[in-house]
Amino acid sequence: MSTRPPGNDATSPSSPRPYVYSPPPPGPLPILHADEHILVLDKPSGLLTVPGNRPDRKDCLESRAQHAFPQARIVHRLDMDTSGVIVLALTASAHRHIGLQFEKRQTEKSYLALASGQIAQDCGRIDQPMITDWPNRPKQHINHEIGRQAITDWTVLERAHDHTRVRLHPLTGRSHQLRLHLQWLGHPILGDNLYAPDPIVAARERLCLHAERLAFRHPDGGAPVSFESPAPF
């Protein structure tokens, strides 16, 4: 389990910043793979995965995908500001099959992130339980009493003067897990407007978190499949 570096006091704002939904312009979504059972997309940053609870938040990945694939249904989610590989089901049986793989943690996921500062260790595991921070929704927070288990493995790929490029392997799938875990480690993700202080938010125009790879068993026959997308940052 990773230990928070001593004296590293990078903090997040006490409450969420003002939220304005400004999705990327409409247009065809990048398709990584499509067959009779699944649709794999390269989700752009800034687009909700599913509709929000207000009229101005109805535009989302699922609704855009359904313009070309009316039967497409979300199986799992990526944060609005996270980009990268996401799979949608095109049949009810595919939805059940892949959904169970996520539920039983049988999928393999890896992400790339630009973490602020220079992480001293080369790799580690963060095992910090999480729960919704209800007064400050949609934020989450670490809670060792009633939080749900959340585990992230990480490996340093490259160190630069103001950030560290890391590969992240979440072993659980909690909301905001990677963002909160790196903030707990003392290295919030560049551009993270929920968990990073202002200078780190301003360091990039977007959240530098990207789902680079997703592997699972195909719902038609169970053969292993994997899909990748290079990080745009």
TORLUMMAR-880704 format. One record per residue: x, y, z of N, C-alpha, C, O in turn. Coordinates in steps of 0.05 Angstrom, whole numbers, padded with zeros to 5 digits, always signed. Atoms other than C-alpha are relative to their C-alpha. Example, Ala and Ser with C-alpha at 12.3 -4.5 7.8 and 13.67 -1.06 7.14 Angstrom:
2
+00018-00024+00000+00246-00090+00156+00018+00024+00000+00039+00024+00013;-00016-00024-00001+00273-00021+00143-00015+00022+00014-00005+00044+00018;
% end
This chain:
233
+00017-00024+00000+00000+00000+00000+00017+00025+00000+00037+00026+00015;-00016-00024+00001+00028+00068-00018-00003+00016+00026-00025+00017+00038;+00000-00018-00023+00046+00115+00038+00001+00028-00010+00017+00035-00027;+00000-00028+00008+00030+00188+00031+00027+00013+00007+00036+00010+00030;-00026-00012-00006+00096+00226+00024-00001+00020+00022-00019+00037+00022;+00001-00020-00022+00113+00265+00087+00004+00028-00010+00020+00034-00027;-00002-00028+00007+00103+00339+00082-00013+00008-00026-00013+00031-00033;+00013-00006+00025+00066+00334+00016-00029+00008+00006-00045-00010+00013;+00025-00010-00010+00005+00377+00029-00017+00011-00023-00034+00029-00019;+00017-00008+00022-00026+00386-00040-00029-00005+00007-00036-00027+00014;+00028+00002-00009-00099+00399-00025-00019+00007-00022-00012+00020-00041;+00021-00007+00019-00164+00404-00062-00017+00022+00012-00016+00026+00036;+00018-00020-00011-00215+00459-00056-00020-00012+00019-00027-00036+00017;+00018+00010-00020-00263+00452+00003-00027-00007-00011-00041-00023+00001;+00026+00006+00013-00324+00451-00043+00004+00001-00030+00022+00014-00040;-00003+00001+00029-00335+00438-00117-00001+00028-00012-00015+00045-00003;+00001-00025+00015-00321+00495-00165-00026+00002-00016-00039-00019-00021;+00024-00002+00017-00379+00523-00206+00001-00018-00024+00022-00020-00037;+00001+00020+00021-00401+00472-00257-00016+00010-00023-00040+00016-00021;+00014-00008+00025-00418+00491-00328+00005-00022-00020+00028-00029-00027;-00003+00022+00019-00431+00435-00377+00004+00011-00028-00014+00024-00039;-00007-00010+00027-00397+00451-00443+00012-00023-00016+00037-00024-00019;-00011+00023+00014-00391+00387-00483+00013+00007-00026+00008+00029-00037;-00012-00005+00026-00349+00382-00546-00021+00001-00022-00043-00010-00018;+00020-00004+00021-00384+00400-00611-00010-00027-00010+00005-00047-00011;+00011+00025+00011-00431+00347-00640+00015-00009-00025+00027+00007-00040;-00014+00011+00023-00402+00301-00692+00003-00030+00004-00003-00040+00026;-00003+00029-00002-00386+00228-00706+00020-00006+00023+00041+00007+00025;-00018+00009-00021-00354+00193-00647+00021-00019-00011+00015-00035-00029;-00022+00018+00010-00287+00158-00658-00007-00029+00007-00009-00036+00030;+00007+00028-00004-00304+00084-00667+00025-00017-00002+00040-00017-00022;-00023+00018-00001-00250+00034-00646-00007-00027-00011+00010-00042-00022;+00009+00027+00009-00292-00028-00661-00030+00000+00000-00043+00012+00018;+00029+00004+00000-00363-00046-00680-00005-00027-00013+00006-00034-00034;+00010+00024+00012-00396-00113-00692-00030-00003+00007-00042+00017+00015;+00028+00003-00006-00465-00143-00681-00007+00001+00030-00030+00004+00037;+00005+00003-00029-00456-00146-00606+00010+00024+00017-00002+00031+00037;-00013-00021-00016-00411-00089-00582+00008+00024-00017+00013+00021-00041;-00010-00024+00013-00391-00018-00599+00021+00012+00019+00015+00017+00042;-00022-00011-00017-00324+00008-00573+00008+00027-00011+00014+00030-00035;-00005-00028+00008-00313+00083-00575+00024+00012+00015+00032+00002+00036;-00021-00016-00013-00258+00132-00559-00013+00025+00010-00016+00045-00005;+00016-00022-00011-00295+00179-00513+00017+00026+00002+00040+00025+00011;-00014-00025-00003-00275+00253-00517-00003+00011+00028-00023+00005+00042;+00001-00013-00026-00260+00292-00454-00022+00022-00001-00026+00034-00021;+00021-00021-00002-00317+00338-00430-00028-00009-00007-00046+00007-00005;+00027+00011+00008-00375+00293-00452-00009-00019+00022+00005-00038+00028;+00012+00018-00019-00420+00260-00401-00004-00028-00013-00009-00029-00037;+00005+00027+00010-00426+00184-00409-00030-00005-00003-00039-00016-00024;+00029+00003+00001-00501+00184-00393-00012+00027+00006+00001+00045+00016;+00012-00026-00005-00551+00241-00388+00001+00009+00029-00001-00008+00047;+00001-00011-00027-00548+00287-00328-00029+00004+00009-00048-00002-00006;+00027-00004-00011-00607+00306-00284-00012+00027-00005-00032+00035+00008;+00011-00025+00008-00619+00373-00316-00003+00002-00030+00011-00012-00044;+00004-00002+00029-00645+00393-00385+00024+00007-00016+00027-00002-00039;-00024-00008+00015-00579+00424-00404+00022-00021+00000+00044-00016-00010;-00021+00021-00002-00542+00359-00390-00010-00026-00013-00001-00048-00005;+00010+00023+00013-00579+00312-00436+00018-00011-00022+00018-00034-00029;-00020+00008+00021-00525+00311-00490+00021-00017+00013+00034-00008+00033;-00018+00018-00013-00481+00252-00474+00011-00021-00021+00001-00022-00043;-00011+00021+00018-00440+00195-00504-00021-00020-00009-00023-00026-00033;+00020+00020+00007-00498+00146-00501-00019+00011-00021-00025-00003-00041;+00020-00011+00020-00547+00192-00538+00013+00005-00027+00001+00001-00048;-00014-00004+00026-00495+00210-00591+00005-00026-00014+00002-00028-00038;-00005+00026+00012-00478+00137-00602-00026-00011-00012-00025-00024-00032;+00026+00011+00009-00552+00121-00610-00010+00013-00026-00028+00002-00039;+00007-00011+00027-00557+00167-00671+00008-00020-00022-00007-00022-00041;-00009+00019+00020-00518+00115-00710-00006-00029+00008-00009-00046-00010;+00006+00027-00010-00531+00054-00666-00023+00002+00020-00017+00003+00044;+00022-00006-00018-00601+00062-00637-00002-00020+00024-00013-00012+00045;+00001+00020-00021-00594-00001-00595+00022+00001+00021+00022-00014+00040;-00023-00001-00018-00530+00020-00560-00007+00007+00028-00023+00026+00033;+00005-00005-00029-00531+00018-00484+00027+00000+00015+00044-00016+00010;-00024-00003-00016-00478+00039-00434+00003-00025+00018-00017-00034+00031;-00006+00022-00018-00445-00018-00396+00015+00010+00025+00010+00001+00047;-00016-00011-00021-00396+00022-00354+00004+00030-00006-00005+00039-00027;-00002-00029+00004-00378+00096-00346+00028+00009+00003+00045-00003+00016;-00023-00016-00005-00321+00144-00352-00009+00027+00010-00029+00037+00001;+00006-00027-00009-00320+00210-00316-00003+00019-00024+00009+00014-00045;+00004-00020+00021-00343+00269-00358+00026+00010-00012+00029+00011-00036;-00024-00012+00009-00273+00297-00362+00022-00020-00008+00043-00013-00018;-00019+00021+00008-00238+00230-00374-00006-00008-00029-00029-00011-00037;+00003+00010+00028-00226+00208-00446+00009-00029-00001+00020-00040+00017;-00011+00026+00005-00212+00141-00476-00020-00022-00006-00043-00017-00012;+00014+00024+00009-00236+00070-00488-00025-00006+00017-00023-00007+00042;+00024+00007-00014-00308+00054-00470-00016-00019-00018-00017-00015-00042;+00015+00020+00015-00352-00005-00491-00030+00004+00005-00038+00008+00028;+00029+00000-00002-00427-00003-00505-00010-00026-00011+00002-00038-00029;+00013+00025+00009-00472-00064-00514-00021+00007-00022-00035+00027-00020;+00019-00003+00022-00514-00072-00577-00023-00020+00003-00042-00019-00013;+00022+00019-00005-00557-00129-00550-00003-00003+00030+00015+00003+00046;+00005+00004-00028-00588-00146-00483+00019-00022+00012+00029-00019+00034;-00018+00021-00010-00546-00210-00477+00028+00010+00003+00042+00003+00022;-00027-00011-00002-00482-00172-00491+00002+00019+00025+00023+00019+00038;+00000-00017-00023-00501-00121-00438+00002-00016+00026+00018-00008+00044;-00002+00017-00024-00511-00176-00386+00028-00012+00002+00039-00013+00024;-00025+00014+00000-00448-00213-00406+00023+00018+00009+00039+00011+00026;-00022-00018-00006-00401-00153-00403-00004+00013+00027+00015+00017+00042;+00005-00012-00026-00436-00122-00343+00008-00018+00023+00019-00009+00043;-00008+00019-00020-00423-00185-00303+00031-00001+00003+00042-00004+00024;-00029+00000-00001-00349-00182-00322+00010+00024+00016+00029+00022+00032;-00007-00023-00017-00345-00112-00293-00007-00004+00029+00009+00002+00047;+00009+00004-00027-00384-00132-00232+00019-00020+00015+00025-00016+00039;-00018+00020-00012-00337-00192-00219+00029+00007-00003+00046-00009+00004;-00027-00010+00003-00275-00151-00235+00017-00019-00018+00040-00025-00012;-00013+00018+00019-00257-00196-00294+00011+00016-00024+00023+00004-00042;-00011-00017+00021-00240-00138-00340+00027+00010+00007+00035+00010+00031;-00026-00012-00005-00171-00107-00347-00001+00029-00011-00007+00033-00034;+00001-00028+00007-00166-00031-00348+00026+00013+00006+00038+00008+00027;-00023-00016-00006-00107+00015-00353-00005+00029-00010-00018+00033-00030;+00004-00028+00006-00105+00091-00353+00028+00014+00000+00046+00004+00012;-00024-00017-00001-00052+00144-00367-00008+00026+00013-00030+00036+00008;+00005-00026-00013-00048+00207-00325+00025+00016+00003+00047+00005+00004;-00022-00018-00007-00004+00267-00315-00005+00010+00028-00023+00027+00033;+00002-00008-00028+00004+00274-00240+00018+00023+00006+00041+00024-00004;-00016-00024-00006+00028+00340-00212+00025-00007+00016+00024-00026+00032;-00025+00005-00015+00099+00343-00185+00014-00025-00009+00007-00037-00030;-00015+00024+00007+00149+00287-00186-00004-00021+00022+00003-00017+00045;+00004+00022-00019+00129+00222-00153+00027-00014+00004+00040-00022-00015;-00027+00011-00006+00191+00194-00118+00002-00030-00005+00022-00039-00016;-00001+00029+00004+00173+00120-00119-00004-00006-00030-00015+00010-00045;+00004+00009+00027+00173+00081-00184-00027-00014-00004-00037-00014-00027;+00025+00014+00002+00110+00042-00169-00012-00003+00028+00002+00002+00048;+00012+00003-00026+00061+00028-00114-00029-00008-00002-00040-00011-00024;+00029+00006-00002-00009+00009-00092-00013+00019+00020-00003+00022+00042;+00016-00017-00018-00060+00056-00062-00025-00016+00008-00041-00023-00009;+00023+00015-00010-00111+00020-00018-00013+00018+00021-00008+00017+00045;+00014-00020-00016-00156+00075+00009-00030+00000-00005-00038+00005-00028;+00029+00003+00004-00231+00065+00020-00013+00028-00005-00004+00048+00005;+00013-00025+00009-00278+00117-00010-00030+00000+00005-00042-00021+00007;+00029-00003-00002-00348+00144-00001-00007+00028-00011+00010+00046-00012;+00009-00026+00010-00389+00202-00029+00002+00021+00022-00005+00016+00045;-00001-00023-00018-00375+00269+00003-00026+00015-00004-00027+00034-00019;+00027-00010+00006-00449+00286+00008-00003+00030+00001-00017+00041-00017;+00003-00030+00001-00443+00360+00027+00013+00013-00024+00006+00035-00032;-00015-00011+00022-00396+00369-00032-00003-00017-00026+00016-00018-00041;+00004+00016+00024-00425+00324-00085+00006+00016-00026+00000+00040-00026;-00004+00029+00005-00403+00299-00136+00026-00011+00012+00034-00033+00005;-00025+00008-00010-00338+00295-00098-00002-00025+00018-00023-00031+00030;-00003+00023-00018-00315+00232-00061+00021+00007+00021+00036+00026+00017;-00022-00004-00019-00270+00227+00000+00008-00026+00013-00007-00045+00013;-00011+00024-00013-00227+00177+00037-00014-00003+00027-00016+00017+00042;+00013+00004-00026-00264+00146+00096+00006-00029+00008-00004-00048-00004;-00008+00026-00009-00235+00088+00135-00021-00014+00017-00017-00038+00024;+00020+00012-00017-00297+00076+00176-00023-00012-00017-00031-00035-00012;+00023+00009+00015-00353+00069+00125+00005+00000-00031-00013-00006-00046;-00006+00000+00028-00317+00076+00058+00001-00028-00013+00006-00047+00001;-00001+00025+00015-00319+00022+00004+00029-00004-00010+00042+00015-00017;-00028+00007+00008-00254-00014-00014+00006+00012-00028-00010+00010-00046;-00009-00011+00026-00216+00022-00070+00030-00004-00002+00046+00004+00016;-00028+00007+00003-00149-00003-00096+00010+00008-00028-00003+00002-00048;-00012-00008+00025-00104+00027-00150+00029-00007+00000+00044+00001+00019;-00028+00004+00005-00037+00002-00175+00010+00021-00019-00004+00029-00038;-00011-00020+00018+00008+00053-00208+00030-00005-00005+00044-00016+00011;-00028+00003+00008+00074+00055-00245+00009+00026-00014-00006+00037-00031;-00011-00024+00013+00116+00116-00264+00012-00007-00027+00027-00026-00030;-00011+00004+00027+00131+00121-00338+00021+00021-00007+00040+00015-00021;-00018-00022+00007+00166+00188-00342-00004+00023+00020-00026+00029+00028;+00001-00024-00017+00183+00248-00298+00008+00024-00016+00028+00024-00029;-00007-00025+00012+00182+00319-00324+00003+00021+00023+00001+00014+00046;-00006-00020-00021+00196+00385-00288-00024+00006+00017-00021+00012+00041;+00024-00007-00016+00124+00396-00266-00020-00023+00003-00041-00019+00016;+00020+00022-00002+00090+00328-00272+00014-00027-00003+00037-00029-00011;-00009+00027+00004+00098+00253-00273-00021-00015-00017-00045-00015-00010;+00018+00017+00016+00068+00209-00327-00002-00027+00013+00019-00041+00016;+00004+00025-00013+00038+00148-00294-00021-00017-00014-00039-00007-00026;+00020+00019+00009+00001+00086-00315-00014-00011+00024-00002-00018+00044;+00017+00007-00023-00057+00068-00269-00016-00025-00007-00028-00027-00028;+00016+00024+00003-00090+00001-00260-00019-00002+00024-00012-00011+00046;+00019+00002-00022-00153+00006-00218-00010-00029+00003-00019-00041-00016;+00010+00028-00006-00171-00061-00185-00029+00001+00008-00042-00020+00009;+00028-00004-00005-00238-00032-00164-00009+00023-00018+00007+00035-00031;+00011-00019+00019-00284+00015-00201-00017+00022+00014-00039+00026+00005;+00015-00021-00014-00305+00071-00153+00000+00026-00016+00018+00031-00031;+00002-00026+00013-00328+00138-00179+00022+00018+00010+00027+00021+00034;-00023-00019-00005-00269+00187-00183+00023-00014+00014+00040+00000+00026;-00021+00015-00014-00223+00132-00156+00028+00010-00006+00044+00015+00012;-00028-00007+00007-00161+00151-00195+00006+00029+00007+00028+00035+00016;-00004-00028-00007-00170+00225-00185+00004+00004+00030+00022+00018+00039;-00002-00003-00029-00180+00219-00110+00025-00014+00011+00038-00004+00029;-00023+00015-00010-00125+00167-00100+00026+00016-00006+00044+00017+00011;-00024-00016+00006-00073+00211-00135+00001+00025+00017+00022+00034+00025;+00001-00023-00018-00097+00271-00094+00009-00009+00027+00024+00006+00041;-00008+00010-00026-00089+00229-00031+00031-00005+00001+00043+00000+00021;-00029+00004+00002-00018+00211-00054+00016+00026+00001+00040+00026+00006;-00013-00026+00000-00003+00285-00057+00007+00010-00027+00023+00029-00030;-00006-00007+00028+00000+00289-00133-00025+00001-00017-00029-00017-00033;+00024-00001+00016-00067+00311-00161+00005+00001-00030+00026+00010-00039;-00003+00001+00029-00078+00302-00235-00002+00029-00011-00019+00044-00003;+00001-00026+00013-00064+00363-00278-00027+00004-00013-00038-00013-00026;+00026-00007+00011-00128+00398-00298-00024-00010+00015-00046-00007+00006;+00022+00011-00015-00170+00365-00244-00014+00022+00016-00004+00031+00037;+00015-00022-00013-00222+00417-00224-00016-00008+00024-00030+00008+00036;+00014+00009-00024-00250+00374-00168+00019-00004+00024+00013+00002+00046;-00018+00008-00022-00189+00351-00128+00027+00014+00000+00043+00008+00018;-00025-00014+00000-00132+00397-00146-00002+00029+00007-00023+00041+00002;+00000-00029-00005-00114+00467-00122+00002+00016-00027+00009+00004-00047;+00002-00017+00024-00120+00525-00172+00024-00002-00018+00020-00004-00043;-00022+00000+00019-00049+00525-00200+00002-00026-00015+00010-00026-00039;-00001+00026+00014-00054+00451-00217-00023-00003-00020-00020-00015-00041;+00023+00000+00019-00123+00460-00249+00008+00016-00024+00003+00008-00047;-00007-00018+00022-00095+00517-00291+00023-00010-00017+00029+00001-00038;-00024+00010+00014-00034+00477-00313-00007-00013-00027+00010-00014-00045;+00009+00012+00026-00075+00442-00369-00028+00009-00005-00043+00016+00013;+00027-00008+00008-00138+00457-00408-00021-00021+00006-00045-00016+00005;+00018+00022-00005-00168+00390-00391+00011-00018+00022+00035-00016+00029;-00010+00020-00019-00164+00334-00340+00018-00019-00015+00010-00031-00035;-00020+00017+00013-00102+00294-00359-00003-00028+00010+00015-00039+00023;+00006+00027-00007-00133+00226-00348-00013-00014-00024-00033-00004-00035;+00009+00013+00025-00144+00177-00406-00001-00030+00004+00019-00042+00012;+00003+00030+00000-00171+00105-00409+00014-00011-00025+00003-00010-00047;-00016+00008+00024-00117+00076-00454-00006-00028-00009-00002-00034-00033;+00004+00028+00009-00136+00002-00454-00023-00013+00016-00026-00008+00040;+00021+00015-00013-00195-00042-00438-00001-00028-00013-00001-00031-00037;+00000+00028+00009-00195-00119-00443-00022-00014+00015-00027-00010+00039;+00022+00016-00011-00253-00167-00432-00005-00023-00018+00009-00026-00039;+00007+00023+00017-00284-00230-00460-00024+00008-00017-00044+00019-00008;+00022-00008+00019-00327-00219-00522-00025-00016+00007-00024-00040+00013;+00025+00013-00008-00400-00234-00507-00009-00022-00019-00026-00039-00012;+00007+00020+00019-00406-00277-00569+00023-00020-00002+00041-00018-00019;-00021+00021+00000-00362-00338-00554+00020+00002+00022+00033-00019+00028;-00017-00002-00023-00321-00311-00497+00030+00004-00006+00046+00002+00012;-00028-00003+00006-00256-00299-00534+00011+00026+00012-00004+00046+00012;-00011-00025-00010-00209-00248-00502+00003+00021-00022+00013+00015-00043;-00003-00022+00019-00210-00180-00536+00011+00024+00016+00006+00026+00040;-00010-00024-00013-00174-00115-00520+00001+00023-00020+00004+00019-00044;+00001-00023+00017-00178-00045-00547+00016+00022+00013+00016+00025+00038;-00018-00020-00010-00130+00013-00540-00004+00027-00014-00013+00028-00037;+00000-00027+00011-00127+00088-00551+00023+00016+00012+00026+00017+00036;-00022-00015-00011-00065+00131-00545-00010+00026+00014-00029+00037+00005;+00008-00024-00015-00069+00188-00495+00005+00025-00018+00025+00027-00031;-00003-00024+00016-00080+00256-00529+00016+00022+00013+00018+00044+00003;-00016-00020-00014-00035+00292-00479+00028-00012+00006+00044+00002+00017;
% end
